[in-house]
Amino acid sequence: MIESVSLNVIGMKCGGCETNVTTKLQAIDGVFSVNASSKDKEVKVEFDTERTSLAVIVDAVIEAGFSVETS
C-alpha cells in the first residue's frame, strides 16, 4: 500500500541539509518520492508500506543528523 507522510525535520536549515535528507531517504527500498524543504523544515515522503515503514524513514532522517516530529 502506498502511504504519504509529512515529517517536521528539526535542524534542516539549508539546501545542503535538504540534499542530505533526500539522499538518505531515496536510498531506502520502497521510497518513491521525497520532497525536502529547509524553508518549511519539512520532508514529504511517499513510500510502499509493504517494503518499508515509517520507523525506517524516521531512523534515516535521524542518521542524517536531524530530529523528527511526525505531523
C-alpha positions as CSV (number, residue, x, y, z in Angstrom):
1,M,0.0,0.0,0.0
2,I,1.3,3.5,-0.9
3,E,1.4,6.0,2.0
4,S,2.4,9.6,2.2
5,V,3.7,11.2,5.3
6,S,5.0,14.7,6.3
7,L,7.7,15.0,8.9
8,N,8.9,18.1,10.7
9,V,12.6,18.0,10.5
10,I,14.3,19.9,13.2
11,G,17.7,21.4,12.3
12,M,17.3,21.3,8.5
13,K,18.4,24.9,7.5
14,C,19.9,24.9,4.0
15,G,20.0,23.3,0.6
16,G,22.8,21.0,1.8
17,C,20.6,19.7,4.5
18,E,17.8,19.1,2.0
19,T,20.2,17.1,-0.2
20,N,21.5,15.1,2.8
21,V,18.0,14.1,3.9
22,T,16.8,13.4,0.4
23,T,19.8,11.2,-0.4
24,K,19.3,9.1,2.8
25,L,15.6,8.6,2.1
26,Q,15.9,7.8,-1.6
27,A,18.3,5.0,-0.7
28,I,15.5,3.2,1.1
29,D,13.9,0.4,-0.8
30,G,10.2,1.2,-1.2
31,V,10.5,5.0,-1.1
32,F,9.0,6.5,-4.2
33,S,9.4,10.3,-3.7
34,V,11.0,12.7,-1.4
35,N,10.4,16.5,-1.2
36,A,12.5,18.2,1.5
37,S,12.1,21.9,2.3
38,S,14.5,23.6,4.6
39,K,12.3,26.7,4.4
40,D,9.3,24.8,5.8
41,K,11.5,22.5,7.9
42,E,9.6,19.6,6.4
43,V,10.1,16.5,4.3
44,K,7.2,14.8,2.5
45,V,7.8,11.1,1.7
46,E,5.7,8.7,-0.4
47,F,6.5,5.0,0.2
48,D,5.3,1.4,-0.1
49,T,4.3,0.1,3.3
50,E,4.9,-3.4,2.2
51,R,8.6,-2.6,1.5
52,T,9.5,-0.1,4.3
53,S,8.0,1.6,7.3
54,L,7.7,5.0,8.9
55,A,10.1,3.9,11.6
56,V,12.8,3.1,8.9
57,I,12.2,6.6,7.3
58,V,12.4,8.4,10.7
59,D,15.6,6.5,11.5
60,A,17.2,7.5,8.2
61,V,16.4,11.2,8.9
62,I,17.9,10.9,12.4
63,E,21.0,9.1,10.9
64,A,21.3,12.1,8.6
65,G,21.8,14.3,11.7
66,F,18.3,15.7,12.3
67,S,15.5,15.4,14.8
68,V,12.0,14.4,13.6
69,E,8.4,15.2,14.6
70,T,5.6,13.5,12.8
71,S,2.5,15.5,11.9
